[in-house]
Amino acid sequence: MKLVGRSFLCRLLTGIGCGFLLGTSLAIAQPLQPGPHDLRFAQLPTRWDEALPLGNGVLGALIWQKNQRLRFSLDRADLWDLRPMKGLDRPEFSYQWVQDQVRKKEYKIVQEYFDKPYDTEPGPTKIPGAALEFNTAALGPVTSARLIIQNAVAEVKWQNGAVLRSFVHATEPVGWFRFEQIPADFSFELLPPAYGKAIEEKAENAVVDGDDLVRLGYAQGNVVRQKNKITYHQTGWGGFSYDVTIQWTQKGTTLEGTWTIASHFPEKKKNAVSAKTGPQTYAADLAAHRSWWQRFWAKSAVQVPDSLLQKQWYLETYKFGATARADAPPISLQAVWTADNGRIPPWKGDYHHDLNTQLSYWPSYSGNHLTESIGYLNHLEENLPVYRAYTKRYFGTDGLAVPGVTTLTGKEMGGWIQYSLSPTVSSWLAHHYYLQWKYSQDAVFLRQKAYPWLKGVARHLEQLTVLDESGKRKLPISSSPEIKNNSLEAWFPTNTNYDLSLMKFVFKAATEMATVLGNQSDAQHWQTIQNQFSDFAMSDQKELMFAASLPYNESHRHFSHLMAIHPLGLIRWEDGENAQQIIKNSLALLDRVGPDWWCGYSYAWLGSLKARAKDGSGAAEALQTFASAFCSVNSFHLNGDQTKSGKSKFTYRPFTLEGNFAFAAGLQEMLLQSYAGFIEVFPAIPASWKNVGFTDLRTEGAFLVSARRAAGKPDGVTVKSEKGGTARLKLPFKNYVVKASQRASVEKSETGFVTIKLQPGGSVTFGN
């Protein structure tokens, strides 16, 4: 079993080198940098999903108060129960068999075989780590609790003058805590999850609320306390185990300590890479940690006059930095912040590829965080053998399909199979390969990773689809997440707009990539297949439908029928009046049907959709609703309307991250767009935003753009090039001057545009 294999996670896997020396005055001499976008509370939150979140992509901590004690909920991204989902390994595990049952209208047996186990079985699932609790009664009440996002450090202060500062090292397998002004008898304990004891309160819905941990069948792990050290060893399913280690030193009124979690998979060789070459200190690790975050924050910045949206963007960007790394597992539903409520996490904390993982990486491209986004694709590359075996076993095709709901190792988990076993999941994942290439212009990545993925998906779809009586290419049965839920009616005899848009995208992108690579034979072949697909299903009013047999007539959380507008950009505002009419009418219908059954991520996605329609006010309103009604006090996306003010009939609060990151992408989409073949600054901002700007947002072609708008007028645009190349810029000025130019030339093109030719490292600045 190959889980991960690169240097950062290798260090994290070992948990080696977590000893330390008591920090010196250097730690205090480095002042932290509180900022306007920090999380700030007058007292510690008293729920895990309102806690101060820390993380480094593999390790995570939530800092909060439980039963009058300071609590660290400790987590690790690869803590997984990897038992096979019961009942999936049977001869009927076949797309052809499902088609047969659909045609016979005998669907209950399909639900029993492939959908019910996800709801009734406790595993496979993500599992929690442990908790560290401190007895802070002697310190008096908390006077402030803050997450300083610039430095990724949590700070808590008490009435007696005691202070806690804590961080999860940005690149090493260690979390730190440092207390000052505490009594000599200050005590704490490590608390394991209740794997061996059932909790009294039963979940109303085990999928959403989380099943009881005791159902996993683990023997309760052992906690061993030694002098200045606590260890906890927990054995899970199939020989998997993990270890939590706490070490500390107290001198006078100062206590410093570290924690780490190491995971052990029975089929994985022990890692010989040491995380450290020498002893650690709080001061040295804090300095290295802050240096990483300084580089992270230097990648891009935004400035908008809406304080709610501004702060939310910075908190989302912080969470992305805390959960995404090139060499760590990708962002799952809760990433490194598994629910600390005595239960299995909502939806088993898994990888949902019918929306959740995809939305989680949307902001990375224009946000200029490609180093972090590549971790998503590295994970997919590592699991290629698993996906290929699944493709052959379930679909009977060559090429590449991916289950819509998977474990850490890419194995299918079942669920509503229209979506968890959808034939176009790998097509949506292909879009991320495409974006990584377009925004990086990495020729090696294109040749070795992106095109092979697209080619594999295209081969799978070519073999799976059939030509109908009119010569149009279609799937034998089609679906649209998660329309008609898990019923027979969720299958359509013609392509849904969801499946159709993804298939059209794959063959279009494969044609483009093959052309760039000089493979004309492939390019012609993919283009021929692309031309065989029909037009999108549309009403007489030019509104996108779910499918030819089903108009958009019900409120639904997943805007699957609008994929061609965003994120795929197959129907573009820039294409002219007909496309604009389709976009306007489809979004107007979405508004009329209303948000009764939307989740928070629906509003976040709507921000990008409205931005693609050049509707700045509509985009801002959607994002404002998300931030004000669907987030916890710590900014976590809670899915339901927490205000209970009619924004949605979902008023529950399961925490998942995709809405958070889709929000950040939506704001970036308002500020900069490049998907239509040219760069457009401020394409969708409200007229009331007189002063707005951004620095080093990224565009297709590997260009970095900065722009300002002051007193309602554009005040400057800078375009920089990493790889060199030609960019078309839609001018925000009626008249312009080139204020600065380095290794660049500018030519006028059609009215309102200029063409910029840049050498690697070149730049040009325009002004009025």
Stockholm file with secondary structure:
# STOCKHOLM 1.0

chainA/1-768         MKLVGRSFLCRLLTGIGCGFLLGTSLAIAQPLQPGPHDLRFAQLPTRWDEALPLGNGVLGALIWQKNQRLRFSLDRADLWDLRPMKGLDRPEFSYQWVQDQVRKKEYKIVQEYFDKPYDTEPGPTKIPGAALEFNTAALGPVTSARLIIQNAVAEVKWQNGAVLRSFVHATEPVGWFRFEQIPADFSFELLPPAYGKAIEEKAENAVVDGDDLVRLGYAQGNVVRQKNKITYHQTGWGGFSYDVTIQWTQKGTTLEGTWTIASHFPEKKKNAVSAKTGPQTYAADLAAHRSWWQRFWAKSAVQVPDSLLQKQWYLETYKFGATARADAPPISLQAVWTADNGRIPPWKGDYHHDLNTQLSYWPSYSGNHLTESIGYLNHLEENLPVYRAYTKRYFGTDGLAVPGVTTLTGKEMGGWIQYSLSPTVSSWLAHHYYLQWKYSQDAVFLRQKAYPWLKGVARHLEQLTVLDESGKRKLPISSSPEIKNNSLEAWFPTNTNYDLSLMKFVFKAATEMATVLGNQSDAQHWQTIQNQFSDFAMSDQKELMFAASLPYNESHRHFSHLMAIHPLGLIRWEDGENAQQIIKNSLALLDRVGPDWWCGYSYAWLGSLKARAKDGSGAAEALQTFASAFCSVNSFHLNGDQTKSGKSKFTYRPFTLEGNFAFAAGLQEMLLQSYAGFIEVFPAIPASWKNVGFTDLRTEGAFLVSARRAAGKPDGVTVKSEKGGTARLKLPFKNYVVKASQRASVEKSETGFVTIKLQPGGSVTFGN
#=GR chainA/1-768 SS CCCCCSHHHHHHHHCCCCCEECCCHHHHHSCCCCCTTSEEESSCCSSGGGSEEEECSSEEEEEEEETTEEEEEEEETTCEECCCCTTCSSTTCCHHHHHHHHHHTCCHHHIIIIIHHHHHCCCSEECCCEEEEECCGGGCSEEEEEEETTTTEEEEEETTSCEEEEEECSSSSCEEEEEESCCTTCCEEEECCCTTSCCSSCCSSHHHHCCBGGGGCCCCCEEEEETTEEEEEEECGGGCEEEEEEEEEEETTEEEEEEEEEEECTTSCCCCCCSCSSCEEHHHHHHHHHHHHHHHHTTCEEECSCHHHHHHHHHHHHHHHHHCCTTSCCCCSSTTCCCCSSBCCGGGGCEETTTHHHHHTHHHHHTTCHHHHHHHHHHHHHTHHHHHHHIIIIICCSSCCCCSEECTTSCBCCSSHHHHTCTTHHHHHHHHHHHHHHHHCCHHHIIIIIHHHHHHHHHHHHHHCEECTTSCEECSSBCCTTTTTTSGGGCBSSCCHHHHHHHHHHHHHHHHHHHHTTCHHHHHHHHHHHTTSCCCCBCTTSCBCSBTTBCSCSCCSCCGGGTTTTTSCSSCGGGCHHHHHHHHHHHHHHHHHCSTTCCHHHHHHHHHHHHHTTCHHHHHHHHHHHHHHSBCTTSCBCSSCTTCSSSCSCCCCCCCSHHHHHHHHHHHHHHEECTTSSEEESTTCCTTCCSEEEEEEEETTTEEEEEEEETTEEEEEEEEESSCEEEEEECSSSSCEEEEEEEEEEEECSTTEEEEEEEEEEEEEEEC
#=GC SS_cons         CCCCCSHHHHHHHHCCCCCEECCCHHHHHSCCCCCTTSEEESSCCSSGGGSEEEECSSEEEEEEEETTEEEEEEEETTCEECCCCTTCSSTTCCHHHHHHHHHHTCCHHHIIIIIHHHHHCCCSEECCCEEEEECCGGGCSEEEEEEETTTTEEEEEETTSCEEEEEECSSSSCEEEEEESCCTTCCEEEECCCTTSCCSSCCSSHHHHCCBGGGGCCCCCEEEEETTEEEEEEECGGGCEEEEEEEEEEETTEEEEEEEEEEECTTSCCCCCCSCSSCEEHHHHHHHHHHHHHHHHTTCEEECSCHHHHHHHHHHHHHHHHHCCTTSCCCCSSTTCCCCSSBCCGGGGCEETTTHHHHHTHHHHHTTCHHHHHHHHHHHHHTHHHHHHHIIIIICCSSCCCCSEECTTSCBCCSSHHHHTCTTHHHHHHHHHHHHHHHHCCHHHIIIIIHHHHHHHHHHHHHHCEECTTSCEECSSBCCTTTTTTSGGGCBSSCCHHHHHHHHHHHHHHHHHHHHTTCHHHHHHHHHHHTTSCCCCBCTTSCBCSBTTBCSCSCCSCCGGGTTTTTSCSSCGGGCHHHHHHHHHHHHHHHHHCSTTCCHHHHHHHHHHHHHTTCHHHHHHHHHHHHHHSBCTTSCBCSSCTTCSSSCSCCCCCCCSHHHHHHHHHHHHHHEECTTSSEEESTTCCTTCCSEEEEEEEETTTEEEEEEEETTEEEEEEEEESSCEEEEEECSSSSCEEEEEEEEEEEECSTTEEEEEEEEEEEEEEEC
//
